[in-house]
Amino acid sequence: MSTYSHGLLGAVEGMEVVDYDNNRVFMLTTATSGTLWGFDLGTAGSPSLNALGGYPVSLGTANGSPVLRNGRLYFGTANGEVHVYRLANGAQSTLGLSDGEIKGFVFPDRRNGDLYFSTNSRVWGVSDTLEPSSPMLTPQWFVDDIPAPSIALHRTGTDFVYVGSGNGRLYQIDAAAADPKATKKYVELEAGSQIGAPSLDGPNNLVLVGSATGVVYAVRVPLP
């Protein structure tokens, strides 16, 4: 076992992401002086946590988790910003959205440069240009009529995004449509209850999602 303690670290409330190819781990913290941290994991049989050079990167407080895709880290912060950080050269791009905290994590479509996530009152689709040396985030669409949206789920290999809501419904959005907002479908699970973040059972075509009343639902997808 190895531990790391630093006065700037702050609280780590989300999950860490491991870069297996380079034996590194990255995490977010609530400390304004150190948002994104990177650590070397040491050698096999002798684990250690040594802060990588150039870290932490200070971009505000973050309660969620970073996501790794093709050498880039994507993450949101409590002040409503989405960030992309290119590991090879430290190039960054920031997109400010002014709708409150980015919930949990940014969900990537691994077929392209698209990203999906929720804020206080909107579900977003954003795209990274994937330019080789200098990333750039651009908003593509948002859906603003789903109350209290949960963390978003993108089903890999499809154009569907799923999100729970504060009105007891699980929603499906077609992210590839010209107007994703117009494609919303839903199943009502508990009228008036908060429906939480969905997860996917891909082999069985099920979305699993819990509610504020302590019930877990299995919903067949895609919704008809």
Stockholm file with secondary structure:
# STOCKHOLM 1.0

chainA/1-224         MSTYSHGLLGAVEGMEVVDYDNNRVFMLTTATSGTLWGFDLGTAGSPSLNALGGYPVSLGTANGSPVLRNGRLYFGTANGEVHVYRLANGAQSTLGLSDGEIKGFVFPDRRNGDLYFSTNSRVWGVSDTLEPSSPMLTPQWFVDDIPAPSIALHRTGTDFVYVGSGNGRLYQIDAAAADPKATKKYVELEAGSQIGAPSLDGPNNLVLVGSATGVVYAVRVPLP
#=GR chainA/1-224 SS CCCCCCTTCCCCCSCCEEETTTTEEEEECSCTTCSEEEEEEEETTEEEEEECTTCCBCCSCCCSCCEEETTEEEEECTTSEEEEEETTTCCEEEEECCSSCCCSCCEECTTSSEEEEECSSCEEEEEECCCSSSCCEEEEEEECCSSSCCCCEECTTSSEEEEECTTSEEEEEETTSSSGGGGCEEEESSTTCCBCCCEEEGGGTEEEEEBTTSCEEEEESSCC
#=GC SS_cons         CCCCCCTTCCCCCSCCEEETTTTEEEEECSCTTCSEEEEEEEETTEEEEEECTTCCBCCSCCCSCCEEETTEEEEECTTSEEEEEETTTCCEEEEECCSSCCCSCCEECTTSSEEEEECSSCEEEEEECCCSSSCCEEEEEEECCSSSCCCCEECTTSSEEEEECTTSEEEEEETTSSSGGGGCEEEESSTTCCBCCCEEEGGGTEEEEEBTTSCEEEEESSCC
//
